[in-house]
Amino acid sequence: MKIKDLFKSGVRRLTQAGIPEPELELALLLAHVLNIDRTTLLLAGDKALDDNQLEKVEILFSRRLHREPLAYITEEKEFWSLPFKVSRDVLIPRPETELLIEITLKTIKNQCGSPQEQTINILDLGTGSGIISVVLALELPAAAVTAIDLSYKALKIAKHNAKRHKVAGRVQFINCNWFGGISLKGKYDLVLANPPYIARDILEKPFGQTCESLQPEVGGYEPHLALDGGERGIQSISKIAEDLEKTLKSGGWFFMEIGADQAKEVTSIFKGKASYDNITIHNDYAGLPRVFQAQKK
């Protein structure tokens, strides 16, 4: 079968399954199987696939039809215009987390002028695939980053990505639950977190039951340890708020990704403590509250 014929039938099947952006999804899948880039794929429409290639395509295609995320199938996801390894032990990187990093870098630049030349101690809470730690280490060459995660399997992925992007020497990985394995003596200039913030009752709802229920790619495949925020989705956020002030230096900054319905409650939690000012909520690209920031007095 020629690539162009396979592509046409594949797009039809993905569309019938209700999968968004079927052309892009199939192009990425075929490029992965054939080990070529998408541009080369587009120019190879008349190339015929052999039986082994067709079999591999069908196996992986079947997984996608069952709503397994494409990133888990290809074991890779682009983030910050860089390739990152992913597995079912980590969340799939999303644009909202790129926004978290963008706001962090902009704030630090406004405060420090040239943060690339200054030593900054950074703590990444719940690093997952390591995307935040790796990107900050690349963008801030003088920074020292500590990345923690409760999942040892997630840390293996994060270490792989740090090594892949040549920043492993400046990122320390610690297997612990939030602040359980680090010093609480005002060591860090900058703390970031992308904690579990989905309410447990939403996480447990079958897809399509309500407008709040998760896509099957999320609820059925991504690690619940990184999604389950307990009641109202703020269990982990509340825990972070308890010990954060002991970890940040005076004048240090905290940035956190939050759920779109959590702005008021999260703001209230931090305003209830006397240690913070410059509390702000930033909207995401869809205009929804997404990034929380605060500065320690």
C-alpha positions, 0 to 999 in steps of 0.5 A: 500500500502506498503512503498516500492511500494509507494516509487517506484511509487512516485519516478517515478512521481517526475521524470516525473515532472522534480523534481531533486533528487526524491529519497531524496525528497520522502524519506524526505516527507514520513519521515515527514508524518510518523514522523520517521527518514530516516534510520527507513524509509529505514528499513520499506519498507514492512510496509503498510500505512493506509488510513489516511496516504495514503491520507496525503501523496497524499495531500502533494505529490500533492503540491510538484508536483505543485513545492511547495518547500519541505521545505514549505511542511514539514515546516522545513529545515536543515542548519548548521546541525540543524533543522530550522522552515520555512514558505512561509514568509521566504527564504529557507536556502541555502548552499551559506549562510552557506558559508557566515557564514563559511567565517565570522567565519574564518575571525573573528577567524583570527583577534581575536584569540578566538572570543568565549571568546570575546564580539562581537556586531553583526548586522544581516540585513534582518534576515528572518528565523533567521539562521545567527543570531542563528548560530552566537549566537551558535558559538560565546557564548559571542556575542550579536546579533541584528536581523532586518527584515521588515517582522513581519511574518518573525521575528515570524519564526526567534524568534521561531528558536532562542527559539528552539536553546536556544539563544533567550536571546542573540538575539534582534529582531527588525521590521524595514527596514534596519537601520531604527530602530537601532542606527547609532553610530558605535555600531557593530563589525560585520554586515552581510546581505543576501539582496534581490539581484535578478534583478526584470526583472529576477524575473518576467520572467516565468520559462524556458523562458530564462536560467536566469529565476528562478526555479518555486520553487523560483519564484512561492513560496518564498517571493518576498520581500526577493528576489526582488533586483530592477534594476540589483538586487542592490537596497537593496545593494546600500541602505545598503552601504549608512548607513553601515559605520555609524553603524560599529565600526572602524575595524569592518567587513561586510559580504554579500551574493551577486548574481553571476553576481554582484561582479564588481558592488558591489565592485565598490560601496564600493570602491567608499567610502573612509571608507573601505579596505580589500575588497574581493570577495569569490567564492562559491562551484560552483566557482561563486562570492558569498560572499562580505567582507569589513572592516571599516578603 
